[in-house]
Amino acid sequence: MSSNPSPPDSANNWPAAPAGAAGAAAAVPPRTVIRGESGWITSDPETGERVLWLPSGRRGVMEGVPLPDERAGSYGAFTDWLNCTFSFEKSKHRKHVFFGTLFELLGPKFGPAIDRQRGFHGWTESFSLGETGAIFACGGQNGTGLLSLSGEACSLITEWSRFAEVMQDAFAARITRWDGAVDDYLGEHSVDMALSLYMGDQFGSGGRRPTQNQHGAWAAPDGSGRTLEVGKRENGKMLRVYEKGAQLGARWHPWVRWELELHRRDRVIPWAVLTEPGRYVVGAYPKALAWIQKDACRIESIRRAEQVSYEHLMDCASTQYGKLLNVAAEVEGSAAKAFERLRQAGSPKRLMHPLIDKPSEWLE
């Protein structure tokens, strides 16, 4: 992300473009008007991301709004994490009204609200929303509330436009974290490709590279999973490219996930990220991510994750208990009797997802 631009010039009420930004040599940067507010657009010198600068409400201070890449598909990615905050008066009545509105908006799987009996990220109270992985927190933090939706919770939301509308209009909420993910099940865009793009300056612009970190067995890959991180979370923008199949326990599985994580650090994350996730993911690193065009299917991602986890658990069971089953079948008189003695009701936690009521219906 470019550094915050300088205060407005008193002569033309227009800030000078940051050094190294696109159009910095021009006397006046190109003007644009968004919802009645004048602003100007620059290109991040590190990543090539286009940023719209608008007044923040504090005199002389501008905030950057990431712009989408219109060449990319709107649904070339899906939302995999969302945090948003808003003013919230902590009272029993206020919480009752809020949860009623939220459950009506998100659906019955997000209920009930269960008091976690502890705080969360600085808020003094927190509640689990059903078994979705979503959390609501309030108390302290300058009279605000936090709604945190994990990947599992995000997968349950089918009408992002409606969600965005209500959160803006009813709660005046703002997004503080958003993750947009793209899955490559065949591994055609691998972690090795991501590193090659980085070394070839495709994540940068004008010869400047963002920082990078590597995790896992890069020197001698062993199938346990590798991750490449480009950018820094504390700077507000980071891309993770990791071997998703390996993360689920399947060594050497080709599945790779490309995941952009945005935070509100000198930037405003627009609500349009929820309705055009693909364009905002590509817009963050337009040269390196230009290949993202096809629509991403969240349901397919969940289905594949379930299948990989199931195969991994079956392999583990075969390795650890396969020989025992042979003996059990002989002792009990048949494989069916051995199976009945060993089986337990329910499903492994690893195969449970709030969208799935019966894992067997999702598996092949």
C-alpha positions in Angstrom: 0.0 0.0 0.0 1.3 3.4 -0.8 2.1 5.8 2.0 -0.6 8.3 3.0 -0.5 11.2 0.6 0.4 14.7 1.8 -2.2 17.2 3.1 -4.2 19.2 0.5 -2.5 22.0 -1.3 -4.0 25.3 -0.2 -4.0 26.7 -3.7 -6.0 24.0 -5.4 -7.2 22.0 -2.4 -5.6 19.0 -4.0 -3.0 16.7 -2.4 0.3 16.0 -4.3 0.7 12.5 -5.6 3.0 10.3 -3.4 6.5 10.0 -4.7 6.8 7.1 -7.2 3.0 6.9 -7.7 1.6 6.7 -11.2 0.9 10.3 -12.3 3.3 11.8 -9.8 5.0 13.9 -12.4 1.7 15.5 -13.5 0.8 18.9 -11.9 -2.7 17.6 -11.0 -3.5 13.9 -10.7 -6.5 12.6 -12.6 -9.7 13.5 -10.7 -12.6 11.2 -10.2 -15.9 11.6 -8.3 -17.3 8.8 -6.1 -20.7 9.4 -4.5 -20.2 13.1 -4.6 -16.7 13.1 -3.1 -13.7 14.2 -5.2 -10.7 12.0 -5.1 -7.8 10.8 -7.2 -6.3 7.6 -8.3 -2.7 6.3 -8.0 -1.0 3.0 -8.6 0.8 1.4 -5.6 4.5 1.5 -6.5 5.1 -1.9 -4.8 2.2 -4.0 -6.2 0.6 -2.1 -9.1 -2.7 -2.0 -7.1 -4.9 1.0 -8.2 -6.0 3.0 -5.2 -8.7 5.7 -4.9 -7.7 8.4 -2.3 -10.6 10.1 -0.6 -10.8 12.5 2.4 -11.1 10.6 5.7 -13.1 13.3 7.6 -9.9 14.4 9.4 -8.4 17.6 8.0 -5.5 16.9 5.7 -5.8 13.1 6.0 -6.7 10.8 3.1 -7.7 7.2 3.0 -7.1 4.7 0.2 -9.9 2.6 -1.3 -8.6 -0.4 -3.3 -10.1 -0.6 -6.8 -11.2 -3.7 -8.6 -9.6 -5.0 -11.8 -12.5 -4.8 -14.2 -10.9 -7.3 -16.5 -11.3 -10.1 -14.0 -14.4 -12.1 -13.3 -16.6 -10.8 -10.5 -16.9 -14.2 -9.0 -13.4 -15.4 -9.7 -12.9 -15.7 -5.9 -15.1 -16.2 -2.8 -15.2 -14.6 0.6 -13.4 -16.9 3.1 -13.3 -14.5 6.2 -15.0 -11.3 7.2 -14.7 -9.0 10.2 -16.8 -5.9 10.5 -17.3 -3.4 13.4 -20.0 -0.9 14.3 -21.2 1.2 17.1 -22.9 -0.9 19.7 -24.5 -0.1 23.1 -23.9 -3.0 25.4 -27.3 -3.8 27.1 -29.5 -6.8 27.4 -32.2 -5.2 25.2 -29.7 -4.1 22.6 -28.2 -7.5 22.3 -31.7 -9.1 22.1 -32.7 -6.8 19.2 -29.4 -7.3 17.5 -29.4 -11.1 17.5 -33.0 -11.1 16.3 -32.0 -9.0 13.3 -28.9 -11.0 12.7 -30.6 -14.4 12.7 -33.3 -13.1 10.4 -30.6 -11.9 8.0 -28.2 -14.9 8.2 -30.5 -17.8 8.8 -31.3 -20.3 11.6 -28.0 -22.0 11.6 -26.4 -18.9 13.2 -28.5 -19.4 16.3 -28.6 -19.5 19.2 -26.1 -17.0 20.5 -24.1 -18.8 23.2 -22.2 -16.7 25.8 -18.5 -17.8 25.6 -17.9 -16.4 29.1 -14.8 -14.6 28.0 -13.7 -11.7 25.8 -12.4 -11.6 22.3 -9.7 -9.5 20.7 -10.1 -6.8 23.3 -13.9 -6.8 23.6 -15.1 -7.9 27.0 -18.0 -10.2 26.0 -18.2 -12.7 23.2 -20.9 -15.1 21.8 -20.7 -18.1 19.5 -23.3 -18.0 16.8 -24.7 -21.5 16.5 -22.1 -24.0 15.4 -21.0 -21.9 12.4 -17.7 -20.6 13.8 -19.0 -17.0 13.7 -18.5 -14.8 16.8 -20.0 -11.6 18.0 -18.2 -9.5 20.6 -19.1 -6.3 22.4 -18.1 -4.3 25.5 -15.2 -1.9 25.6 -13.4 -0.9 22.4 -15.0 2.6 22.4 -18.5 1.3 22.4 -18.3 -0.9 19.4 -19.3 -4.4 18.4 -17.5 -7.0 16.2 -19.0 -9.6 13.9 -16.4 -12.1 12.9 -17.4 -14.7 10.2 -15.0 -17.6 9.7 -14.7 -19.4 6.4 -17.4 -21.9 7.5 -19.7 -19.1 8.5 -19.1 -17.3 5.2 -20.0 -20.4 3.2 -23.5 -20.3 4.6 -24.2 -16.8 3.2 -25.8 -16.9 -0.2 -27.0 -13.3 -0.6 -23.9 -11.2 0.0 -25.6 -8.1 -1.5 -28.4 -8.3 1.0 -25.9 -8.8 3.9 -23.9 -5.8 2.8 -26.9 -3.7 2.5 -28.2 -4.4 6.0 -24.8 -4.1 7.7 -24.3 -0.7 6.1 -27.8 0.7 6.4 -28.9 -0.8 9.7 -25.6 -0.8 11.6 -23.3 1.6 9.7 -20.7 -1.1 9.9 -17.3 -1.0 8.3 -15.1 -4.0 7.2 -11.9 -4.4 9.1 -10.8 -7.7 7.6 -11.7 -9.5 4.4 -10.2 -12.7 2.9 -10.9 -13.6 -0.7 -9.8 -17.1 -1.9 -9.3 -18.8 -5.2 -8.8 -22.6 -5.4 -6.8 -24.4 -8.0 -7.7 -28.1 -7.5 -5.3 -29.4 -10.2 -2.4 -27.4 -9.0 -1.7 -25.7 -12.3 -0.9 -22.5 -10.5 1.3 -23.9 -7.8 3.3 -22.4 -4.9 6.4 -22.9 -7.1 4.7 -20.8 -9.8 3.9 -18.1 -7.2 7.6 -18.0 -6.2 8.6 -17.7 -9.8 6.2 -14.8 -10.3 7.6 -13.1 -7.3 11.2 -13.5 -8.5 10.2 -12.2 -11.9 8.8 -9.0 -10.3 5.2 -9.9 -11.2 4.1 -9.0 -7.7 5.8 -5.7 -7.9 5.7 -2.6 -10.0 8.5 -0.4 -11.2 11.2 -2.7 -9.9 10.0 -2.7 -6.3 9.0 -5.9 -4.6 6.8 -6.4 -1.6 8.2 -8.5 1.2 7.9 -12.3 1.1 8.1 -15.2 3.6 8.2 -19.0 3.0 6.9 -21.7 5.4 7.3 -25.4 5.1 9.9 -27.7 3.4 11.0 -25.5 0.4 14.6 -26.8 0.3 13.5 -30.4 0.0 9.7 -30.7 -0.5 8.3 -33.7 1.4 4.6 -33.3 0.6 3.7 -31.9 4.0 2.7 -28.5 2.6 4.4 -25.2 1.7 3.2 -21.6 2.0 4.4 -18.5 0.3 3.3 -15.1 1.8 3.6 -11.9 -0.1 3.2 -8.7 1.7 2.7 -8.1 5.5 -0.5 -8.4 7.5 0.5 -5.4 9.6 0.6 -3.3 6.4 -2.9 -4.2 5.6 -2.5 -6.5 2.6 -1.0 -10.0 2.3 -1.4 -12.9 -0.2 -1.0 -16.5 1.0 -0.4 -19.2 -1.6 -0.4 -22.6 0.1 -0.9 -26.3 -0.6 -4.4 -26.8 0.6 -4.6 -30.5 0.0 -1.5 -31.0 2.2 -3.1 -28.8 4.9 -6.0 -31.2 4.9 -3.6 -34.2 5.5 -3.2 -35.5 1.9 0.5 -35.5 1.2 1.4 -34.4 -2.4 -2.2 -33.5 -3.2 -2.2 -30.9 -6.0 -4.9 -28.6 -4.6 -3.5 -25.0 -4.1 -5.3 -22.1 -2.6 -4.5 -18.4 -3.4 -5.9 -16.2 -0.6 -5.8 -12.5 -0.3 -6.1 -11.0 3.2 -7.0 -7.3 3.6 -7.1 -5.3 6.8 -8.2 -1.7 7.5 -4.7 -0.1 7.7 -4.8 3.4 6.0 -7.4 1.9 3.7 -11.1 1.5 3.4 -12.2 -2.0 2.4 -15.3 -1.4 0.2 -18.4 -3.5 0.7 -18.2 -4.4 -3.0 -15.5 -7.0 -2.1 -18.5 -9.2 -1.1 -20.2 -9.0 -4.4 -17.2 -8.8 -6.7 -14.5 -10.8 -4.8 -12.6 -11.9 -7.9 -12.0 -8.4 -9.2 -10.7 -7.2 -5.8 -8.4 -10.2 -5.5 -6.9 -9.6 -8.9 -6.8 -5.9 -8.3 -4.5 -6.3 -5.3 -1.7 -7.8 -7.5 -2.9 -7.3 -11.1 0.2 -8.6 -12.9 0.6 -11.8 -10.8 -3.1 -12.7 -10.6 -4.2 -11.9 -14.1 -4.8 -15.6 -14.7 -7.9 -15.6 -12.3 -10.9 -15.5 -14.6 -13.2 -18.4 -14.0 -15.9 -18.3 -11.4 -15.0 -19.9 -8.0 -17.6 -22.2 -6.5 -17.7 -22.2 -2.7 -19.8 -25.3 -2.6 -17.3 -27.2 -4.8 -14.5 -26.1 -2.4 -16.3 -27.5 0.6 -17.1 -30.7 -1.3 -13.5 -31.2 -2.3 -12.3 -30.5 1.2 -14.7 -33.1 2.6 -13.5 -35.7 0.1 -9.8 -35.1 0.8 -10.4 -35.3 4.5 -12.4 -38.5 4.2 -9.7 -40.1 2.1 -7.0 -39.0 4.6 -9.0 -40.4 7.5 -9.6 -43.7 5.7 -5.9 -44.1 5.0 -5.1 -43.4 8.6 -7.7 -45.9 9.8 -6.3 -48.5 7.4 -2.7 -48.0 8.6 -3.5 -48.0 12.3 -6.4 -50.5 12.5 -6.5 -52.4 9.3 -4.8 -55.5 10.8 -7.0 -55.3 13.9 -10.1 -55.4 11.7 -8.8 -58.7 10.1 -8.5 -60.2 13.6 -11.8 -58.7 14.7 -13.7 -60.2 11.8 -12.3 -63.7 12.6 -13.1 -63.4 16.4 -16.6 -61.9 15.9 -17.5 -64.3 13.1 -17.8 -61.9 10.2 -16.7 -58.4 9.0 -20.3 -57.1 9.5 -20.3 -58.2 13.2 -16.8 -56.6 13.7 -18.1 -53.4 12.1 -21.2 -53.3 14.3 -19.0 -53.7 17.4 -16.6 -50.9 16.4 -18.9 -48.3 14.9 -20.1 -45.2 16.9 -22.9 -42.8 16.2 -22.1 -39.5 14.6 -19.4 -38.2 12.3 -15.7 -37.3 12.8 -15.3 -33.6 13.7 -13.1 -33.2 10.7 -16.0 -34.1 8.4 -18.4 -31.7 10.0 -19.4 -28.5 8.4 -22.4 -26.2 9.2 -23.6 -26.5 5.6 -23.5 -30.3 5.8 -26.1 -32.3 7.7 -25.1 -35.7 6.4 -21.4 -36.1 5.2 -22.1 -39.3 3.3 -24.3 -37.3 0.8 -21.3 -35.2 -0.1 -18.7 -38.0 -0.5 -18.0 -40.3 -3.4 
